[in-house]
Amino acid sequence: MAASAFFRRCSRLALLTGLGLAVRAGAADALDQWTWVAPTPKDSFKGSNYAGVYYNEDKAMVAVVGSGFKILLRKDDDPAWRIMDAGTEHPLYGVTYANQAFFAVGARGTIVTSKTGETWEHRDSTVTVPLFCIMYTPSVFVAVGDGGTIATSRAGGEWTVHPSSTINSLNSVTFAGRAFVAVGANGTILNSDNGSYWLSKDSGTTSGLRAVAAGAGRFVAVGEDGTILTSADGAAWTPDKSGTDETLYGIAYGHGTFVAVGASGTILTSTDGVAWQARTSGVRHSLRAVAFGHGTFWAVGANGAILQSASVGE
């Protein structure tokens, strides 16, 4: 699989927790303080390519997915990473937790699930194309992927594929208020109020959109060439200036702040999704996903990159 295909990944408003590795600081200072916490050395460039990360508060456990047929787990009370067999030969691109189990999606329609994070089992997605993102609302799972694929499941066992009105790859999906928003290649944006029936919306751009998140009463989508779009309802979108030409692969919201990550170690932050500030990541690795929880942001990416910010508060 080509590297570009591998890195179409899921961006969620995931809940991650700090693991005691970051120091207390003001929010502004904290987002310029990132610590390398991966199990491989920063200068080795020999680690896996990570594409998704999620923290579950019930388990007090972080899960990181990517290439290498492994899933990384780390508990709050144990600083050591555990490297688990993913139960698949295919790369994984996104991960979430719901209905008392982790769910991860990946190449060739792969869906694997685990109650503990240690032993993973296959689920039949009914599709054979790559799935790049999975998310859960209180009533339904939604997974999106290549060729405009959208699949839903009430409990994560049986999956139904829905028409999406596009053949473009869908890279990310999120939910807020009463709206689902999916984004993808060639500026594709889809909107739905139930996860089953989707309408195409005008993004105003042909740049590929890699991730979408919700917070501060709006949706924010990011993508190629530093593209950033905002919307109050998921239907009408406005372009904003990011201050970078680097591709932005991931975005998350937490503690009143959006954090976007991208190529060449790019990290940007914004309190409103409109005005953005460049931050210092300390790496040149391509960062592919970011999430927030329990006071810190986490960013993961190419060549084994796993970074944690200093604490910004709960």
C-alpha positions as YAML, in Angstrom:
chain: A
units: angstrom
residues:
- id: 1
  name: MET
  ca: [0.00, 0.00, 0.00]
- id: 2
  name: ALA
  ca: [1.28, 3.47, -0.90]
- id: 3
  name: ALA
  ca: [2.33, 5.74, 1.93]
- id: 4
  name: SER
  ca: [-0.31, 8.33, 0.97]
- id: 5
  name: ALA
  ca: [-3.04, 5.71, 1.29]
- id: 6
  name: PHE
  ca: [-1.77, 4.58, 4.66]
- id: 7
  name: PHE
  ca: [-1.99, 8.06, 6.13]
- id: 8
  name: ARG
  ca: [-5.61, 8.82, 5.29]
- id: 9
  name: ARG
  ca: [-6.57, 8.69, 8.92]
- id: 10
  name: CYS
  ca: [-9.25, 9.37, 11.41]
- id: 11
  name: SER
  ca: [-9.41, 12.50, 13.47]
- id: 12
  name: ARG
  ca: [-11.78, 12.46, 16.43]
- id: 13
  name: LEU
  ca: [-12.59, 14.50, 19.47]
- id: 14
  name: ALA
  ca: [-11.03, 11.65, 21.43]
- id: 15
  name: LEU
  ca: [-10.59, 11.65, 25.18]
- id: 16
  name: LEU
  ca: [-6.99, 11.08, 26.18]
- id: 17
  name: THR
  ca: [-5.45, 11.44, 29.56]
- id: 18
  name: GLY
  ca: [-2.06, 12.68, 30.69]
- id: 19
  name: LEU
  ca: [0.24, 9.97, 32.02]
- id: 20
  name: GLY
  ca: [2.23, 12.02, 34.48]
- id: 21
  name: LEU
  ca: [4.95, 12.91, 32.01]
- id: 22
  name: ALA
  ca: [4.14, 16.57, 31.41]
- id: 23
  name: VAL
  ca: [4.75, 19.44, 33.75]
- id: 24
  name: ARG
  ca: [2.14, 21.99, 34.82]
- id: 25
  name: ALA
  ca: [2.15, 25.18, 32.78]
- id: 26
  name: GLY
  ca: [-0.20, 27.82, 31.50]
- id: 27
  name: ALA
  ca: [-2.16, 26.74, 28.44]
- id: 28
  name: ALA
  ca: [-0.14, 28.99, 26.11]
- id: 29
  name: ASP
  ca: [3.21, 27.75, 27.43]
- id: 30
  name: ALA
  ca: [2.07, 24.11, 27.59]
- id: 31
  name: LEU
  ca: [1.33, 23.98, 23.89]
- id: 32
  name: ASP
  ca: [4.95, 24.88, 23.16]
- id: 33
  name: GLN
  ca: [6.12, 22.05, 25.44]
- id: 34
  name: TRP
  ca: [5.89, 18.62, 23.82]
- id: 35
  name: THR
  ca: [7.62, 15.51, 25.15]
- id: 36
  name: TRP
  ca: [8.62, 12.48, 23.09]
- id: 37
  name: VAL
  ca: [6.99, 9.53, 24.90]
- id: 38
  name: ALA
  ca: [7.20, 6.81, 22.24]
- id: 39
  name: PRO
  ca: [8.80, 3.44, 22.96]
- id: 40
  name: THR
  ca: [11.42, 4.07, 20.24]
- id: 41
  name: PRO
  ca: [14.09, 6.82, 20.34]
- id: 42
  name: LYS
  ca: [13.25, 10.07, 18.55]
- id: 43
  name: ASP
  ca: [16.35, 10.01, 16.36]
- id: 44
  name: SER
  ca: [16.03, 6.36, 15.29]
- id: 45
  name: PHE
  ca: [13.22, 6.93, 12.72]
- id: 46
  name: LYS
  ca: [12.60, 3.19, 12.96]
- id: 47
  name: GLY
  ca: [9.26, 3.10, 14.72]
- id: 48
  name: SER
  ca: [5.88, 2.25, 13.22]
- id: 49
  name: ASN
  ca: [3.78, 4.82, 11.40]
- id: 50
  name: TYR
  ca: [0.99, 5.69, 13.82]
- id: 51
  name: ALA
  ca: [-2.34, 6.86, 12.44]
- id: 52
  name: GLY
  ca: [-4.82, 6.90, 15.32]
- id: 53
  name: VAL
  ca: [-5.00, 7.30, 19.08]
- id: 54
  name: TYR
  ca: [-7.75, 7.08, 21.71]
- id: 55
  name: TYR
  ca: [-8.00, 7.15, 25.49]
- id: 56
  name: ASN
  ca: [-10.73, 5.42, 27.45]
- id: 57
  name: GLU
  ca: [-11.40, 6.78, 30.92]
- id: 58
  name: ASP
  ca: [-13.14, 3.62, 32.13]
- id: 59
  name: LYS
  ca: [-10.04, 1.55, 31.40]
- id: 60
  name: ALA
  ca: [-7.60, 4.41, 32.13]
- id: 61
  name: MET
  ca: [-5.84, 3.23, 28.99]
- id: 62
  name: VAL
  ca: [-4.39, 4.81, 25.84]
- id: 63
  name: ALA
  ca: [-4.55, 2.88, 22.56]
- id: 64
  name: VAL
  ca: [-2.39, 3.79, 19.55]
- id: 65
  name: VAL
  ca: [-2.84, 2.15, 16.13]
- id: 66
  name: GLY
  ca: [-0.93, 2.18, 12.86]
- id: 67
  name: SER
  ca: [1.33, 0.00, 10.76]
- id: 68
  name: GLY
  ca: [3.26, -3.00, 11.96]
- id: 69
  name: PHE
  ca: [0.23, -5.16, 12.86]
- id: 70
  name: LYS
  ca: [0.50, -4.02, 16.48]
- id: 71
  name: ILE
  ca: [-1.57, -1.94, 18.89]
- id: 72
  name: LEU
  ca: [0.19, 0.04, 21.62]
- id: 73
  name: LEU
  ca: [-1.45, 0.24, 25.05]
- id: 74
  name: ARG
  ca: [-0.51, 2.23, 28.10]
- id: 75
  name: LYS
  ca: [-2.25, 2.52, 31.45]
- id: 76
  name: ASP
  ca: [-2.17, 5.55, 33.72]
- id: 77
  name: ASP
  ca: [-0.47, 3.67, 36.54]
- id: 78
  name: ASP
  ca: [2.19, 2.06, 34.32]
- id: 79
  name: PRO
  ca: [4.52, 4.21, 32.14]
- id: 80
  name: ALA
  ca: [5.59, 1.21, 30.03]
- id: 81
  name: TRP
  ca: [3.95, 0.68, 26.65]
- id: 82
  name: ARG
  ca: [2.53, -2.77, 25.99]
- id: 83
  name: ILE
  ca: [2.68, -3.89, 22.37]
- id: 84
  name: MET
  ca: [-0.26, -6.15, 21.51]
- id: 85
  name: ASP
  ca: [-0.99, -8.30, 18.47]
- id: 86
  name: ALA
  ca: [-3.69, -6.51, 16.47]
- id: 87
  name: GLY
  ca: [-5.11, -9.77, 15.16]
- id: 88
  name: THR
  ca: [-4.74, -8.58, 11.56]
- id: 89
  name: GLU
  ca: [-2.07, -8.29, 8.88]
- id: 90
  name: HIS
  ca: [-3.47, -4.97, 7.69]
- id: 91
  name: PRO
  ca: [-2.52, -1.45, 8.83]
- id: 92
  name: LEU
  ca: [-5.00, 0.24, 11.16]
- id: 93
  name: TYR
  ca: [-6.00, 3.88, 10.72]
- id: 94
  name: GLY
  ca: [-8.48, 4.76, 13.45]
- id: 95
  name: VAL
  ca: [-9.61, 3.63, 16.90]
- id: 96
  name: THR
  ca: [-12.40, 4.41, 19.35]
- id: 97
  name: TYR
  ca: [-14.05, 2.95, 22.45]
- id: 98
  name: ALA
  ca: [-17.77, 2.34, 22.98]
- id: 99
  name: ASN
  ca: [-20.16, -0.31, 24.27]
- id: 100
  name: GLN
  ca: [-17.45, -1.54, 26.66]
- id: 101
  name: ALA
  ca: [-14.98, -2.34, 23.89]
- id: 102
  name: PHE
  ca: [-12.26, -0.83, 21.70]
- id: 103
  name: PHE
  ca: [-12.89, -0.77, 17.94]
- id: 104
  name: ALA
  ca: [-10.18, -0.18, 15.32]
- id: 105
  name: VAL
  ca: [-10.52, 0.12, 11.53]
- id: 106
  name: GLY
  ca: [-8.04, -0.23, 8.70]
- id: 107
  name: ALA
  ca: [-7.10, -1.54, 5.28]
- id: 108
  name: ARG
  ca: [-9.38, -3.87, 3.30]
- id: 109
  name: GLY
  ca: [-12.39, -3.07, 5.42]
- id: 110
  name: THR
  ca: [-10.74, -4.35, 8.57]
- id: 111
  name: ILE
  ca: [-12.58, -3.93, 11.87]
- id: 112
  name: VAL
  ca: [-11.09, -5.43, 15.02]
- id: 113
  name: THR
  ca: [-12.43, -5.15, 18.54]
- id: 114
  name: SER
  ca: [-11.31, -5.89, 22.09]
- id: 115
  name: LYS
  ca: [-12.90, -5.59, 25.52]
- id: 116
  name: THR
  ca: [-9.56, -5.29, 27.30]
- id: 117
  name: GLY
  ca: [-7.25, -3.98, 24.56]
- id: 118
  name: GLU
  ca: [-5.15, -7.12, 24.84]
- id: 119
  name: THR
  ca: [-6.91, -9.69, 22.64]
- id: 120
  name: TRP
  ca: [-8.44, -8.45, 19.38]
- id: 121
  name: GLU
  ca: [-11.10, -10.13, 17.24]
- id: 122
  name: HIS
  ca: [-12.38, -9.50, 13.71]
- id: 123
  name: ARG
  ca: [-15.80, -8.07, 12.87]
- id: 124
  name: ASP
  ca: [-17.33, -8.27, 9.40]
- id: 125
  name: SER
  ca: [-17.61, -4.74, 7.99]
- id: 126
  name: THR
  ca: [-19.19, -6.04, 4.73]
- id: 127
  name: VAL
  ca: [-16.70, -3.91, 2.73]
- id: 128
  name: THR
  ca: [-13.24, -4.60, 1.32]
- id: 129
  name: VAL
  ca: [-11.98, -1.03, 0.85]
- id: 130
  name: PRO
  ca: [-9.84, 0.76, 3.46]
- id: 131
  name: LEU
  ca: [-11.71, 2.30, 6.38]
- id: 132
  name: PHE
  ca: [-9.94, 5.40, 7.69]
- id: 133
  name: CYS
  ca: [-12.05, 6.51, 10.64]
- id: 134
  name: ILE
  ca: [-14.50, 5.19, 13.21]
- id: 135
  name: MET
  ca: [-16.52, 7.15, 15.76]
- id: 136
  name: TYR
  ca: [-19.46, 6.58, 18.10]
- id: 137
  name: THR
  ca: [-22.39, 8.68, 19.22]
- id: 138
  name: PRO
  ca: [-24.75, 7.52, 21.99]
- id: 139
  name: SER
  ca: [-26.76, 5.60, 19.38]
- id: 140
  name: VAL
  ca: [-24.58, 4.54, 16.43]
- id: 141
  name: PHE
  ca: [-21.08, 3.73, 15.17]
- id: 142
  name: VAL
  ca: [-20.03, 5.42, 11.92]
- id: 143
  name: ALA
  ca: [-17.02, 4.33, 9.86]
- id: 144
  name: VAL
  ca: [-15.84, 6.07, 6.67]
- id: 145
  name: GLY
  ca: [-13.30, 5.16, 4.04]
- id: 146
  name: ASP
  ca: [-12.17, 4.81, 0.45]
- id: 147
  name: GLY
  ca: [-14.52, 5.44, -2.47]
- id: 148
  name: GLY
  ca: [-17.00, 7.39, -0.37]
- id: 149
  name: THR
  ca: [-17.71, 4.40, 1.85]
- id: 150
  name: ILE
  ca: [-19.93, 5.00, 4.89]
- id: 151
  name: ALA
  ca: [-20.94, 2.14, 7.17]
- id: 152
  name: THR
  ca: [-22.96, 2.24, 10.39]
- id: 153
  name: SER
  ca: [-23.70, -0.17, 13.21]
- id: 154
  name: ARG
  ca: [-25.89, 0.10, 16.29]
- id: 155
  name: ALA
  ca: [-23.79, -2.17, 18.46]
- id: 156
  name: GLY
  ca: [-20.58, -2.72, 16.46]
- id: 157
  name: GLY
  ca: [-21.46, -6.25, 15.35]
- id: 158
  name: GLU
  ca: [-23.52, -5.99, 12.17]
- id: 159
  name: TRP
  ca: [-22.68, -3.20, 9.71]
- id: 160
  name: THR
  ca: [-24.77, -1.51, 7.02]
- id: 161
  name: VAL
  ca: [-23.31, 0.43, 4.08]
- id: 162
  name: HIS
  ca: [-25.08, 3.64, 3.06]
- id: 163
  name: PRO
  ca: [-25.00, 5.71, -0.14]
- id: 164
  name: SER
  ca: [-22.78, 8.75, 0.26]
- id: 165
  name: SER
  ca: [-23.24, 10.68, -3.02]
- id: 166
  name: THR
  ca: [-19.46, 10.67, -3.64]
- id: 167
  name: ILE
  ca: [-16.75, 8.34, -4.88]
- id: 168
  name: ASN
  ca: [-14.04, 10.43, -3.21]
- id: 169
  name: SER
  ca: [-12.24, 8.94, -0.25]
- id: 170
  name: LEU
  ca: [-13.66, 9.99, 3.11]
- id: 171
  name: ASN
  ca: [-10.87, 10.46, 5.65]
- id: 172
  name: SER
  ca: [-12.61, 11.59, 8.82]
- id: 173
  name: VAL
  ca: [-15.99, 11.92, 10.49]
- id: 174
  name: THR
  ca: [-17.25, 13.67, 13.62]
- id: 175
  name: PHE
  ca: [-20.53, 14.55, 15.33]
- id: 176
  name: ALA
  ca: [-21.78, 17.51, 17.34]
- id: 177
  name: GLY
  ca: [-25.22, 18.84, 18.20]
- id: 178
  name: ARG
  ca: [-27.46, 17.03, 15.74]
- id: 179
  name: ALA
  ca: [-25.06, 16.88, 12.77]
- id: 180
  name: PHE
  ca: [-22.59, 14.34, 11.43]
- id: 181
  name: VAL
  ca: [-19.83, 15.76, 9.21]
- id: 182
  name: ALA
  ca: [-17.51, 13.68, 7.00]
- id: 183
  name: VAL
  ca: [-14.60, 15.13, 5.00]
- id: 184
  name: GLY
  ca: [-12.35, 13.76, 2.30]
- id: 185
  name: ALA
  ca: [-10.50, 14.05, -0.99]
- id: 186
  name: ASN
  ca: [-10.95, 16.96, -3.41]
- id: 187
  name: GLY
  ca: [-12.60, 19.15, -0.79]
- id: 188
  name: THR
  ca: [-15.44, 16.70, -0.15]
- id: 189
  name: ILE
  ca: [-17.75, 17.50, 2.76]
- id: 190
  name: LEU
  ca: [-20.86, 15.47, 3.58]
- id: 191
  name: ASN
  ca: [-23.51, 16.25, 6.18]
- id: 192
  name: SER
  ca: [-26.09, 14.02, 7.86]
- id: 193
  name: ASP
  ca: [-28.56, 14.23, 10.74]
- id: 194
  name: ASN
  ca: [-28.80, 10.47, 11.29]
- id: 195
  name: GLY
  ca: [-25.62, 8.83, 9.92]
- id: 196
  name: SER
  ca: [-27.56, 7.01, 7.20]
- id: 197
  name: TYR
  ca: [-28.63, 9.68, 4.70]
- id: 198
  name: TRP
  ca: [-25.85, 12.04, 3.59]
- id: 199
  name: LEU
  ca: [-25.85, 15.26, 1.57]
- id: 200
  name: SER
  ca: [-22.90, 16.85, -0.22]
- id: 201
  name: LYS
  ca: [-21.97, 20.38, 0.87]
- id: 202
  name: ASP
  ca: [-19.92, 23.04, -0.92]
- id: 203
  name: SER
  ca: [-16.54, 23.35, 0.79]
- id: 204
  name: GLY
  ca: [-15.27, 26.05, -1.55]
- id: 205
  name: THR
  ca: [-12.00, 24.17, -2.07]
- id: 206
  name: THR
  ca: [-10.59, 21.30, -4.10]
- id: 207
  name: SER
  ca: [-7.82, 20.63, -1.59]
- id: 208
  name: GLY
  ca: [-8.03, 17.28, 0.11]
- id: 209
  name: LEU
  ca: [-9.50, 17.45, 3.62]
- id: 210
  name: ARG
  ca: [-7.83, 15.09, 6.08]
- id: 211
  name: ALA
  ca: [-9.62, 15.60, 9.39]
- id: 212
  name: VAL
  ca: [-12.54, 17.29, 11.10]
- id: 213
  name: ALA
  ca: [-13.32, 18.06, 14.75]
- id: 214
  name: ALA
  ca: [-15.99, 19.92, 16.70]
- id: 215
  name: GLY
  ca: [-15.71, 22.38, 19.57]
- id: 216
  name: ALA
  ca: [-16.48, 25.94, 20.66]
- id: 217
  name: GLY
  ca: [-19.79, 25.76, 18.84]
- id: 218
  name: ARG
  ca: [-18.32, 25.01, 15.42]
- id: 219
  name: PHE
  ca: [-16.81, 22.39, 13.15]
- id: 220
  name: VAL
  ca: [-13.22, 22.80, 11.90]
- id: 221
  name: ALA
  ca: [-11.82, 20.84, 8.94]
- id: 222
  name: VAL
  ca: [-8.13, 20.73, 7.97]
- id: 223
  name: GLY
  ca: [-6.22, 19.39, 5.00]
- id: 224
  name: GLU
  ca: [-3.71, 19.80, 2.21]
- id: 225
  name: ASP
  ca: [-1.67, 22.97, 1.70]
- id: 226
  name: GLY
  ca: [-2.57, 24.20, 5.18]
- id: 227
  name: THR
  ca: [-6.29, 24.35, 4.36]
- id: 228
  name: ILE
  ca: [-8.59, 25.20, 7.29]
- id: 229
  name: LEU
  ca: [-12.37, 25.57, 7.02]
- id: 230
  name: THR
  ca: [-14.91, 26.40, 9.74]
- id: 231
  name: SER
  ca: [-18.67, 25.97, 9.98]
- id: 232
  name: ALA
  ca: [-21.32, 26.64, 12.61]
- id: 233
  name: ASP
  ca: [-23.72, 23.99, 11.31]
- id: 234
  name: GLY
  ca: [-21.66, 21.58, 9.19]
- id: 235
  name: ALA
  ca: [-23.36, 22.84, 6.03]
- id: 236
  name: ALA
  ca: [-21.97, 26.32, 5.22]
- id: 237
  name: TRP
  ca: [-18.17, 26.57, 5.31]
- id: 238
  name: THR
  ca: [-15.71, 29.48, 5.48]
- id: 239
  name: PRO
  ca: [-11.96, 29.33, 4.71]
- id: 240
  name: ASP
  ca: [-9.50, 30.62, 7.31]
- id: 241
  name: LYS
  ca: [-5.77, 31.30, 7.17]
- id: 242
  name: SER
  ca: [-3.53, 28.73, 8.85]
- id: 243
  name: GLY
  ca: [-0.21, 30.47, 8.21]
- id: 244
  name: THR
  ca: [1.33, 27.28, 6.77]
- id: 245
  name: ASP
  ca: [1.49, 25.46, 3.45]
- id: 246
  name: GLU
  ca: [2.13, 22.11, 5.15]
- id: 247
  name: THR
  ca: [-0.57, 19.46, 4.94]
- id: 248
  name: LEU
  ca: [-2.58, 19.26, 8.15]
- id: 249
  name: TYR
  ca: [-3.54, 15.67, 8.94]
- id: 250
  name: GLY
  ca: [-5.27, 15.84, 12.31]
- id: 251
  name: ILE
  ca: [-7.27, 18.11, 14.58]
- id: 252
  name: ALA
  ca: [-8.72, 17.85, 18.09]
- id: 253
  name: TYR
  ca: [-10.44, 20.16, 20.57]
- id: 254
  name: GLY
  ca: [-9.96, 20.34, 24.31]
- id: 255
  name: HIS
  ca: [-9.81, 22.83, 27.19]
- id: 256
  name: GLY
  ca: [-11.07, 25.62, 24.95]
- id: 257
  name: THR
  ca: [-8.41, 25.06, 22.27]
- id: 258
  name: PHE
  ca: [-8.18, 23.46, 18.83]
- id: 259
  name: VAL
  ca: [-4.87, 21.76, 18.05]
- id: 260
  name: ALA
  ca: [-4.04, 20.83, 14.44]
- id: 261
  name: VAL
  ca: [-1.02, 18.70, 13.47]
- id: 262
  name: GLY
  ca: [0.64, 17.97, 10.17]
- id: 263
  name: ALA
  ca: [3.69, 17.43, 8.00]
- id: 264
  name: SER
  ca: [7.22, 18.30, 9.16]
- id: 265
  name: GLY
  ca: [6.21, 18.36, 12.83]
- id: 266
  name: THR
  ca: [3.68, 21.15, 12.30]
- id: 267
  name: ILE
  ca: [1.49, 22.03, 15.28]
- id: 268
  name: LEU
  ca: [-1.01, 24.91, 15.21]
- id: 269
  name: THR
  ca: [-3.41, 26.07, 17.91]
- id: 270
  name: SER
  ca: [-6.51, 28.25, 18.01]
- id: 271
  name: THR
  ca: [-9.17, 29.12, 20.56]
- id: 272
  name: ASP
  ca: [-11.83, 29.81, 17.93]
- id: 273
  name: GLY
  ca: [-10.77, 27.83, 14.84]
- id: 274
  name: VAL
  ca: [-10.23, 31.09, 12.94]
- id: 275
  name: ALA
  ca: [-7.00, 32.69, 14.24]
- id: 276
  name: TRP
  ca: [-4.11, 30.21, 14.41]
- id: 277
  name: GLN
  ca: [-0.72, 30.22, 16.12]
- id: 278
  name: ALA
  ca: [2.29, 28.09, 15.16]
- id: 279
  name: ARG
  ca: [3.80, 25.99, 17.95]
- id: 280
  name: THR
  ca: [7.11, 24.24, 18.50]
- id: 281
  name: SER
  ca: [6.85, 20.43, 18.38]
- id: 282
  name: GLY
  ca: [10.58, 19.72, 18.60]
- id: 283
  name: VAL
  ca: [10.36, 17.14, 15.77]
- id: 284
  name: ARG
  ca: [10.35, 16.99, 11.98]
- id: 285
  name: HIS
  ca: [8.27, 13.82, 11.90]
- id: 286
  name: SER
  ca: [5.00, 14.00, 10.02]
- id: 287
  name: LEU
  ca: [2.26, 14.13, 12.68]
- id: 288
  name: ARG
  ca: [-0.88, 12.29, 11.60]
- id: 289
  name: ALA
  ca: [-3.32, 12.38, 14.51]
- id: 290
  name: VAL
  ca: [-4.02, 14.35, 17.67]
- id: 291
  name: ALA
  ca: [-6.40, 13.98, 20.60]
- id: 292
  name: PHE
  ca: [-7.10, 15.51, 24.00]
- id: 293
  name: GLY
  ca: [-8.05, 14.36, 27.46]
- id: 294
  name: HIS
  ca: [-7.36, 14.78, 31.14]
- id: 295
  name: GLY
  ca: [-5.44, 17.96, 30.58]
- id: 296
  name: THR
  ca: [-3.01, 17.14, 27.78]
- id: 297
  name: PHE
  ca: [-2.90, 16.77, 24.02]
- id: 298
  name: TRP
  ca: [-1.31, 13.79, 22.32]
- id: 299
  name: ALA
  ca: [0.06, 13.71, 18.77]
- id: 300
  name: VAL
  ca: [1.13, 10.59, 16.88]
- id: 301
  name: GLY
  ca: [2.65, 10.09, 13.46]
- id: 302
  name: ALA
  ca: [5.34, 8.75, 11.18]
- id: 303
  name: ASN
  ca: [8.50, 6.89, 12.18]
- id: 304
  name: GLY
  ca: [7.32, 6.08, 15.69]
- id: 305
  name: ALA
  ca: [6.30, 9.60, 16.78]
- id: 306
  name: ILE
  ca: [4.22, 9.86, 19.95]
- id: 307
  name: LEU
  ca: [4.24, 13.30, 21.63]
- id: 308
  name: GLN
  ca: [2.48, 14.59, 24.72]
- id: 309
  name: SER
  ca: [1.96, 18.25, 25.56]
- id: 310
  name: ALA
  ca: [2.43, 19.75, 28.99]
- id: 311
  name: SER
  ca: [-0.78, 20.02, 30.97]
- id: 312
  name: VAL
  ca: [-3.24, 22.70, 29.86]
- id: 313
  name: GLY
  ca: [-5.83, 21.83, 32.54]
- id: 314
  name: GLU
  ca: [-8.90, 19.61, 32.66]
...
